[in-house]
Amino acid sequence: MKYAKNILETIGNTPLVKINELAKEIPALVLAKYETFNPGNSVKDRMALKMIEDAEADGRLKPGGTIIEGTSGNTGMGLALAAIIKGYKCIFVMADKQSKEKIDILKAVGAEVVVCPTDVEPEDPRSYYSVSKRLGEETPNSWYVNQYDNPSNAKAHYESTGPEIWKQTEGKITHFVVGVGTGGTISGVGKYLKEQNPNVKVWGIDTYGSVFKKYHETGEFDEKEIYPYVTEGIGEDILPKNVDFSIIDGFTKVTDKDAAVYTQLLAKKEGMFLGNSAGAAMKGLLQLKDHFTKDDVVVVLFHDHGSRYVGKMFNDEWMKKMGYIE
Ligand SMILES: Cc1ncc(COP(=O)(O)O)c(C=O)c1O
């Protein structure tokens, strides 16, 4: 009999799927690394498990401990699944701009969720960065994960996502395109791919309201770039240690409207029911089309599932209210 010993053994080995209709304008073969096949429906299961295993190995996380993290939902889901199997408690801190579904989903897998205001400075004691840090200090036998600066995040992608993509494309990948939040995915996958073939180009998808693109191009952390935005999962108002700018060839920024519209289009034109950062990545890929030629193999990674956005990008009333559709 062939079966997984528990749900954690089903993480990884996700399919690569060709994008057809929406990639018509792009001369290259465009393939999606389809991460919703993970048990928590996102790529984050990979790094969540790796961060826990590494913290167990060096004693930061002890038996019966409490896992504390600031999360936009997906990392929380991965951590919660692992916590159930391994016997830990979870407290997650979320910003109030996140979909309600994401909060409900985390509660469904047994986590306690604390919601914080989005529109405050990262240093503000009410911010979700500050609250997660404080809870980490105050809660006995707890471990503050800190996915932004935790090196096991990028390492998970260096050890699993990157090698899978290399193997699935038989080493033919020429470009890797992906949304950037903590930077774990782009940095881990990008490092692995460039070690196999230094000619592979790595492009990050950023949002308007985030610091990444300008910082990469000029070395300046420009606070004027920072303002609230709608797109979920990508862009930051900080520089996480997990973003390795040296392996990133360039960033393109996608508007909130385009990201939302392309989230709908992926579902309607490709049958790919995915999250908001997938819409941003698809539109970013089209913005980059002049970089690709007919012999190229472009892999775009799609982070999470559409079910987390039914109240927003898949709700036409919300889309109209935001002015994204007529
Ligand atoms: C939906 C979604 N897209 C993209 C990202 C960005 O991935 P990474 O943090 O690996 O840069 C995240 C991570 O928070 C996410 O939840």
The ligand as an SDF file (V2000), in Angstrom:
LIG
                    3D

 16 16  0  0  0  0  0  0  0  0999 V2000
   -0.5260   34.7440   -1.0970 C   0  0  0  0  0  0  0  0  0  0  0  0
    0.9300   35.0010   -0.9910 C   0  0  0  0  0  0  0  0  0  0  0  0
    1.6010   35.3490   -2.0930 N   0  0  0  0  0  0  0  0  0  0  0  0
    2.9140   35.6190   -2.0690 C   0  0  0  0  0  0  0  0  0  0  0  0
    3.6420   35.5680   -0.8970 C   0  0  0  0  0  0  0  0  0  0  0  0
    5.1150   35.9070   -0.9090 C   0  0  0  0  0  0  0  0  0  0  0  0
    5.9630   34.7990   -0.7460 O   0  0  0  0  0  0  0  0  0  0  0  0
    7.3290   34.9540    0.0220 P   0  0  0  0  0  0  0  0  0  0  0  0
    6.9870   35.3390    1.4310 O   0  0  0  0  0  0  0  0  0  0  0  0
    8.0070   33.6300   -0.0390 O   0  0  0  0  0  0  0  0  0  0  0  0
    8.1230   36.0410   -0.6320 O   0  0  0  0  0  0  0  0  0  0  0  0
    2.9850   35.2070    0.2860 C   0  0  0  0  0  0  0  0  0  0  0  0
    3.7230   35.1980    1.5540 C   0  0  0  0  0  0  0  0  0  0  0  0
    3.3710   35.7840    2.5400 O   0  0  0  0  0  0  0  0  0  0  0  0
    1.6000   34.9060    0.2370 C   0  0  0  0  0  0  0  0  0  0  0  0
    0.9270   34.5460    1.3490 O   0  0  0  0  0  0  0  0  0  0  0  0
  1  2  1  0
  2  3  1  0
  2 15  2  0
  3  4  2  0
  4  5  1  0
  5  6  1  0
  5 12  2  0
  6  7  1  0
  7  8  1  0
  8  9  2  0
  8 10  1  0
  8 11  1  0
 12 13  1  0
 12 15  1  0
 13 14  2  0
 15 16  1  0
M  END
$$$$
